[in-house]
Amino acid sequence: MRFEGLVRSTVKDIKEYVPGRSIEEIAKKYDLEPAIIIKLGSNENPLGPSPLVVEAIKERAGKVHLYPQVDALDLRKAISGHTGFGVNNIVVSGNGMDGILDTMMRLFMCPGAESIIPIPTFSYYEIATLANGGKPVFVMRETDFGIDPEKIINNVSENTRMIFICSPNNPSGNSICEDDARKILGSKGTMIFIDEAYADFSENNLSALVKEYDNLIIGRTFSKAFGLAGMRMGYAIVPEWLCREYMKVMTPFSVDVLSSSAGIAALKDHEYLKRSIDTVKKGRVQLMKGLGSSCKVYPSEANFILIDVSPHEANEVLEELLKKGIIVRDCISFRGAGKSLIRITVGTEKQNKKVIGALISIL
Ligand SMILES: Cc1ncc(COP(=O)(O)O)c(C=O)c1O
């Protein structure tokens, strides 16, 4: 007990990260057969992994007694080929984009420093800021979840080190337009982290701006379109100066041998990537059309859609879905999201049909 006092005081303010529910948890709670449960709560890829990835992991399994490359050079070269940026513009993490966010916060945050977070959004920006001694400054998004660049700029102070912009935003699915991003990037001397975890499913991405702005970080992940959430790999496109600084503080050997091979294989499987993007684009339309007459559905550029179930409360609707073996995510734990929003990951055609039928009957 007396050792708790040694923990940094800012950590006391952190609310634990709330993940989506797991199949095992729901099967146990509602006495359901795990095989009948559909999991549309964590924005995972419904296609399973690419067969090339599975093959690459098997092939490399006999090498796990050796350390991987300290700087993940082969993986970074493969990402460089995929993105068109130089190897010295690519940094990686073996703990998903969460790991990238964490390392960036170790670089930029300190007691007294601030980050600006337009909400509702992905909660790890807040946790990573607090865990590194900084203070999150929250700015409400507009009613359609858009960002007003002036509001962001007005909140920049001499202590601001980072502005987080999730685009497409989790949980709302909308992205920031280039003009607004430029206004924020060019306004004051602060870093901007544009989180493009879901940009593979959108027609918009802002990575080209890294060539123009020395204060821009574009975060990406293998967890969504590449179907590798369980391998935990993320990367970022950054200016070269930042790549050098990142390498100093990242944990050495951050990407393990199996993940690195899996990532390289995933980048080669163009057919899988296309199929996963097509599945999401078709599924989004199916969900929008299927649910549009029962509740408000927000337009989405990501692999999930957001619905407003008011006058019902999201947790009540969620509970009814869980009883039927359908896992989705209520947004109550997202700061500033209110009590009536539910986020549904786009699944296969069959899964989408099931969730539409269940929701229509509940609503
Ligand atoms: C917006 C956003 N950024 C980052 C992440 C973290 O991704 P990763 O699995 O690469 O850690 C998520 C995960 O769902 C997310 O929604």
The ligand as an ORCA input file, in Angstrom:
! r2SCAN-3c Opt
* xyz 0 1
  C      -8.171      5.491    -34.168
  C      -7.315      4.391    -33.684
  N      -6.001      4.600    -33.575
  C      -5.180      3.644    -33.143
  C      -5.667      2.401    -32.792
  C      -4.713      1.395    -32.268
  O      -4.389      0.499    -33.245
  P      -3.347     -0.652    -33.007
  O      -4.112     -1.925    -33.034
  O      -2.405     -0.526    -34.158
  O      -2.670     -0.386    -31.701
  C      -7.029      2.127    -32.877
  C      -7.542      0.825    -32.496
  O      -8.672      0.477    -32.627
  C      -7.880      3.164    -33.333
  O      -9.193      2.992    -33.411
*
